[in-house]
Amino acid sequence: MDCFIIKSQVMFNQKHLSYFGSIETPFYYYDTQILNQTLAALKKAAPAQYHIHYALKANAHPTLLGIIRDAGLGADCVSGNEVKRAIECGFNGGQIVFAGVGKSDKEINYSLDHSIFCFNAESVHELQVINQLAKTKNKKANIALRINPNVDAYTHKYITTGLEENKFGINPYEFDQVLTELKKLEHIDFKGLHFHIGSQIQDLNAFKNLCVRVNDINHWFIQNGFLAQHINLGGGLGINYKEPDTEAVVDFESYFSVFKQLLSIHPEQQVHFELGRSIIAHCGSLVSRVLYIKKGINTNFAILDAGMTELIRPALYQAYHKIENISKIGFPLSEKYDVVGPVCESSDCFGKAVEFPETMRGDLIAIRSAGAYGAVMSMGYNLRDQATSIFDTHLNI
């Protein structure tokens, strides 16, 4: 694992603090050096026949997308506006896959007009709708069938997507009906099989179990006369939120080795992945300022100017993020604080009993590994302003 250990982006120095002092908080800070190192490790670990699409739902900031595009990745989108953003940021249609259980006619038509690589279709009804819309345009739509493999991702129930009880994908008991429809739909071009079992997966056994199911399902389709040109394994690879300094770049080697060892594909088939969090999370931090310190009997509160409106993951998923007082780097940890935001909800809490040096009004707080599912999930509840984005290139460091 030593090759994956790099200096953390949030070992802030005085230059950071001087610059941050002049910026209104809260804001997102992105270190593009971490992103570039991550992309380099990803490309080195992935075999040449593996095609990687970046999942825009993790973070769709144009500056970050430009770096990811220049690294040669494609785009994985789950809304029409994500398809539009990818195209605006220089991804060509042939690099874009469009997933999602509820694509609207407007979104499908836009994607057809831009000749995207593939729609990941999630139901028989969706196949019929895409076929009709493509017929109206006298086009053929490239389709991958999103299959629900009934594989447990061993992750939070809100981000598990591959069980029969989830809303996503086509279940095996529907396969015969799907093949009947594919034979009838003249404006559908079957191209692939798509699988995605969940997010923030750290137990690689989940991916091993996925390979077993994919092999069986792929074999069934081939036996029934449908050879997929590509097999899309989705994404879901997790990160180390607790120790981002010692694992700032994910162990992509171990991840891809699972598929190299266990995935059995036809020689004519390509393999695709859709990674998001593992690419973008560690390069971003949410930086906030302490508004008040509230001393309690059982606990102290550090009340920040950032809240669940800027980073909802702790409130929504009970997710952990490492939290640091970067105004007091090098000071001894001496007190515990519940780190909370200003939003009028008791769930607006980033962490409980967080150890800090003695903390005071005006101190800068960094909430780490917030590059994924941070800014893109922000909202205007309580009529809150949207947090801005700052990049390391602004500091010239």
N, C-alpha and C positions, 0 to 999 in steps of 0.2 A: 504493500500500500504506500510505501514511501514516495513513489513517483507521483502520487496524487496529493501530496502535502505541499502547499504553497503558502506564502505569507498572506495573511488575511487582508481584505480590502478595508477593514474597519479598525486596523491598528492606526487610529487617527493621530496625526501629529499637530503641531501648533499651526501649521499652514492651513490645515483643514479647519481648525477651530476659529482662526482669524477670519477665514472666508465665510464660514457658516454664521458667524456672529452678525454679519450684515444682511442675512437672508431671513425673510419672514418664515417662521415655522408654522405648521409642519411641512416638510418636503421629503421627497424621495431622492436619495443619493445613489447613483449608479457608478460602479467602477468598471469601465470597459476593458481594463486589463484582465480582470477576472473572467469576464465573458469571453475574451479572445483566447485565454488559456484553456477555458472549458471547451470551446469549440475545437481547438487544436487537439485536445485529448480525445474528444469524441470522434473526430475524423481518423485519428491514429488507431483507435480501438475497433472501429467498424470495418468489417471486411469490404472489399471493393464492390461486391454485389449487393450490399445493403444500402438502401436509399432512405435518407432521414428527412422527415418533414417536421418543421418546428411548429408546435401547437400555439397559435396566437392567443388562445384563451388565457394562457399564463401571463402574458404581457405583450401588448400590441403597440408600444411606443415606437414611432417611426425611426428614431435614431437607433434603437436596439435592433429593429427589423432590418435596417440597412446593413448592419454588421453581420447579422445572421444570413442575410441574402448573399452578401459578398463571400461568406464562407462556403457557399454552394448548397445550402440546405433548401428544401422546398417548404411549402406552407400547408399546415393542417388547420382548417377553419371549421367553425361550428355555427356560423351565422353568415348571412349575406353581407353584412357590414364588415366582417372579418375578411371575406373574400375580396371586397372592395378595397379594404386597407392593404391587403397583400399586393394587389395589382398596383395601387397607388405607390407602394414602396418598392416597386421594381420586380416583383416576382411575376413571371409570365404564367399564363393560364395552364400551361403544360406541367407546372410545378405544384399546382394547387389541388388538394383534396378537400371535399366538403362533406363533413359528417353532421350529425344532429338528428334527433328523433322527430323534430317538428319543423321541417323546412317549408317556408311559405312559397306560394306561386311566384311572388316578386323575387324572392331570393333565388329560386331555381331558374327563372328566366334570365336574371342577370348573369348567373354562372354559365348558362347555356350560351349566352351572347359572347362570353369570354373564353369559351372552349376549354374549360378546366379539365385537368387530368382525369378526375373521377369523382362521382357522387358515391358516398358510402350510404347505401339505401338500407333502411331499418325495418321496413315492413312491406308486405305484398301491396297494400294500398298505395304506399309511396311509389313503388315501381310503376303502378298504373298511372298515377298523376304525372310523374316525370315523363313517361312515354307519351302522354297526351300533349303535354306542353312542348316536348321536342318535336312531335308531329306537326304542331301548329307552325313551328319555325322551320320545318323540313330539315331537321337535324337528327343525329343520333347521339344519345347521351351515354357516356361511358359510366358503367355501374360496377361497384363492388358491393357484395352483399355483406352487411354487418351481421355477424353471427353471434348469438348469445351462447357461449360455451358452457355455462353453468360451472364456472371456476371461481372459487373463493379467493379474493385478493388479500385477505388477512389485514384489512385496513379499516378505517372509519366507515360506518354504515352509510354516511352521506356521500362518500366518494367511491363506493363499490358499485360497479356497473355490469359485472359479468355473471350475475346469478339469475335464475329463472324468474325470481320475484322482482327484478329490476325492469324498468320500462324500456331498456335499450335492446335493440337487435332482434334478429329472427331466430326463433327457437327451432330445435331439430324436428319437432313434430310438424313443422310447417314446410319442411324441405320439399316434399313431393308437390305441394301446391305451388311453391316458388318456381320449381322447374317447369311446371305446366304453364305458368305465366310467362316465364322467360322465352319459351318457345312461341308464344303468341304475340308478344310485344315487339313490333317491328322497328321501333325507334329507341330500343334499349340495346346496348352492346355490353354483354357481360365480360368484365375484365378481371375481377378479383374477389377475394374473400377478405373480410376485415374483422378484426377481433380487438376488443379493449376491455379489460377486466376491472380497472379501477385506477386510483391515483395514490401517490405517496406510499408505494409498495417497497418495503425494505427486506422482506423475506423472499429471497430468490426462488424458493420452492414454489411460490405462486406462478412464476414464469415457467418453471419446469412442468407443472401441472397443465399450464396452458399449452405447451408444446405437444403434450400427449393428446389433448383434445383436438388441436389443430391438425395433427397428423391424421387422426381418424376422420375428421370432417373433410379435409382436403381429399383423402383417398375415396371417400364416399362420392364426392362430386365428380372426381375423375372417372370412377366406375360408371357413373350415370351420364357420361358424355360431356361433362363441363370442366374443362381444364382452365383454371384461373391463371391469367398471365402474371398476376402478383398476389402475394400473401402479405397482408398488412397486419402486423402484430400489435398495433397501437403503441401506447407508451406506458406511463404510470410509474416509472422508476423514481424512488424516493430519494431524499437527501437527509443529511445529518443536521437537524435543527439545533441539537444540543451543543455540538462542538464544530461550528463552522470554520474555526481557525485551522483545525487539524485535518479537515476534510472539505476544503473549499472547492475542490474539483471531484466530482463523483467518480466512483470506480466503474467506468464504462467497460473496462476489460472483462471484469467478472460478469457483468450484465450480458454482453454480447456472447460470451463463451457458452452461456446456457443454450442459446439458440444455435450456435455453431455445433454444439454437441448433440442436441436432442431434436432439432427440427429436421424433418425429412420432407424434402420438396422434390418435385419433378425437375429435371435439368433445365427445362424451358421457363421455369418460374423464377420471378424476382422476389426479393423480400423488402418490405417497407416498414418503417417505424415512425411513430408520431410522439416525439419527446418535447416536453415543455419545461416543467419545474426543474428537472435535473440540469437543464441548460442555463436557465435564467435566474434561479432563486438567489443563489449566494452572491450575485453581483450587486444586489440592491439592498438598501437599508432605509427604513423610515426614521427620519430625524425629527425630534420633537423637543419642546422646551418645557421645563417644569414651571407650572403656574403657581402652585401652592403646595405646601407641605402641611398635612393635617395629622396631628399627633393624636393617637387613640390609646385606649386602655389595652386592647389586645393586639393592635396592629397600627402601623403608620401608613398614611396614604401619600404617594407622590402623584399629584394630579397634573396631567400633561395637557398640552394644547392639541395633541393628536388623540383621536378616538376610534371607535369601531367604524366610523364613517370613512376613515382612511385605511384601516386594516381590520377587516371583519373576521378573519380566520379564528382568532381566539374566542370570539363570542359565538361564532357559528359552529365551529368544529371542536371547541375546547383545545385548540392547537397551541403548541408551545413555540415560542420564539425566544432566543437569547436576547436579554436586554442589558444594556451597558450605560453607565453614566460616563460619557466621553469627555465631560469637563473635568473629571477627577481621575483620569488615567494614572495609574501608579499609586493612588491612595489606597490605604488598607480598607477592606470591606468591614464595615462596623455596625451597620444597621440593616434591618429588613423592612421592606416597603411593599404594600400592594400598589402596583403601578396601574393607574386607571386614567380614563379619559373624561372629557367634559360632557359627553352626550348623556341625555336624560334617560338612561337605562342602567339598571344594575349589572347587566351583562357587559357593560362597557369597561372591560378589565383586560389588560394585556398580560398580567402575571401577578401571582400572589407570593408574598414572603420572598421577594427578590432581594438578594444581598447587594447593597451598594455601599460606597463610602458615604459619610454624612452628606446628605443631599439638600440643596437649597433652591429657592426660587431663581430661575434663570439658567440653571444647569441644562446642558444639552444631553438628551437621551437618544441612543441609537437602538432601534428594534431591528435585529439582524435577520438576514435571509428572507427579506421581504420583496425580493424581485419578482416572485411569482405569486399570482393571486392576491396582490396588494392593490396597486393602483387601478387595475382593471375591474376590481370589485368595489371600488369606492363609490360613495353615494352622497346625496345632498340632504339626508335626514337632518332635521333641526336647521335647515337652510344653511348648512355648512359650506364654506368655500372649498373648492377642489385643491388638493395639494399640488404644488408644482414639482417638476423633475429637474434635478441638477446632476451634471456629469463630471467625472474626474477631469475631463479635458478642459473644463472651465477653470480648474485650478492649476493646470499645466504641471501635474505631478505624476 
